[in-house]
Amino acid sequence: MLPYLIKFKEIALDILFPRICLNCEKHLDGENGFICNACFSSIKINSAFFCPVCRGRLPDMEKICHPKSRFFLAPAGEYSDPILQKIIQSLKYQGIKNLAPVLGEFLIKYLNSLNPQCSMLNSIIIPIPLHKSRERQRGFNQAKLMAEYVAGHFNLPLVEGLKRIKKTESQAKMKNKGERLKNISGCFKVVNPESVKEKNVILIDDVFTTGDTISEAVKILKENRCGKIIALVAAKA
C-alpha cells in the first residue's frame, strides 16, 4: 500500500474509532500509544535496584544483601500500581501489541533516573523467551518487544541468547514453591555460549512475581560464564 494511502487509512480510522486512554478514557488527540501523557506520568517509578530474595532496596546499586541470588533486581515500578498493571495485562492478555513501546519507555525512564554509577556499558540485552507454541498463540513475545525498544534507545546489542526448550505450565497455577521450581527447571538453553561468555547481561521480562523464571534463566547464564546480571522488569509484584 502506498504511503499516502496508509496515512489516509490511519486518519480515517482515528475519525471513525477515536483512540482513548486505556486508563482515564480521555481522547488521545496528538498523543501516541494507548495511554495519555498525564496517566503515564502518574505511574510511580522506582529509584533503585532491589534484592531479589528479600526485596530490600539497594540504594548503592553495587552490593547485594543475599549474594547467592547472583543477580540484581531492577523493577521500574510496582505491579500494585493500577495503571501499570492495566498496561501489562492489556499487552500480555489482550494482545495490544502497541503497548510494548509504552513499557519500553517506562523502563528507559527508570534507568535514566538511577545513579549515574549504574553503567550499562559493555552489556548485552537478553529477553526472557516464550516457548514457541505460546509465542505462536500470543502472536509476539512481550519481553522481546520491550527489549528491542530499550536496546535501540541505549544502542546496546540485543542477543536472543536464551531458548525455551520445555513447554511449562503457567507459574501462577502452581500451588507451592516446589511445584513451581519443578515446572520451570531445565526450561532454558543458551543458544550460543560464546555470545554470553564474560558479558554483562540485562535480562528483560515484564513482571517479577516469585522470581523462579528469572532465577532459572540466571542459573543457565551463569553456567555459561556470563558476567554481572541485572534483571530489568516493568514491575515487581
Secondary structure, 3 states (H helix, E strand, C coil): CCHHHHHHHHHHHHHHCCCECCCCCCECCCCCCCCCHHHHHHCCCCCCEECCCCCCEECCCCCCCCHHHCCEEEEEEECCCHHHHHHHHHHHHCCCHHHHHHHHHHHHHHHHHCCCCCCCCCEEEEECCCCHHHHHHHCCCHHHHHHHHHHHHHCCCECCCEEECCCCCCHHHCCCHHHHHHHHCCCEEECCHHHHCCCEEEEEEEEECCCHHHHHHHHHHHHCCCCCEEEEEEEEC
